Amino acid sequence: MQHFFPKRLLVSLAALCLAVSVWAIAPVAQAYNNPDLLPETQTPIIDLANLLPKLQEETLIKDLESFEAETGWKLRVLTQYDRTPGLAVRDFWGLNDKSVLLIADPRGGNLLGFNVGDDLYQFLPRTFWVELQTRFGNLYFVRENGENQSIVQSLETIQTCLRQEGCRVVPGLPREQWVLTLITSLVGGVVFGFAAIPRQKGQLVAWQWALIFSPLWGILFIAFGIGPVVTRTSDWLPLFRNVIAFMLGALVAYLSPMIGQASASET
């Protein structure tokens, strides 16, 4: 009997805490899905987080409306922070298979999110949307260019690709991505150079070894060094620089035994 009352008291306290916590959380959960946040008139942009300056928002509204009238593709923008209309935007905008909903939320690690209609995947594959999100929604891009430019440039990219009947990758070559292709081209050249070092007397180039290692240096140079450049830009300069980096890497690696022998003889 002595153990019964403390146990019953603990159960009562736990039930009371649970009831209080549910009562306290309920209003917050309701604020995350509130159709009352929808505007009274139709507009392609609902800027609840105030990420777009007023003049820029008005210009963007006209641009999205004219793009929809021209192509039939429906682009919509929802920015949110602590409150959102939630699924109510689906009926408000009449989202369908020809719609793209861009959701900008500054609270996450990436600003952007996309809700894409099924009809768009034959023109813009799923990898396109992942690359679009990582390029324009990452913290570094947002910090340097602003949240509004992240939204605007994403929409401009989608419009450009839909006007030209699709893109497999996001057009344009950011500097950080080009630097990565330059490094892979250089490393591919180094692998090729080491593989081509003569291993027999009188041999100038060990082509058989270069061919054996071709999957490695070919992937580094062609797939990772050349491919991302030619698929994203028609500018010849990044391609030229990557080819030069490959040749320099190959030359340095190829001549490294001679340089080592010269240094040893001098010593």
Secondary structure, 3 states (H helix, E strand, C coil): CCCHHHHHHHHHHHHHHHHHHHHHHHHHHHHCCCHHHCCCCCCCEEECCCCCCHHHHHHHHHHHHHHHHHHCCEEEEEECCCCCCCCHHHHHHCCCCCEEEEEECCCCCCCEEEEECHHHCCCCCHHHHHHHHHHHCCHHHHHHHCHHHHHHHHHHHHHHHHHCCCCCCCCCCCHHHHHHHHHHHHHHHHHHHHHCCCCCCCCCCCHHHHHHCHHHHHHHHHHHHHHHHHCCCCCHHHHHHHHHHHHHHHHHHHHHHHHHHHHHHHC
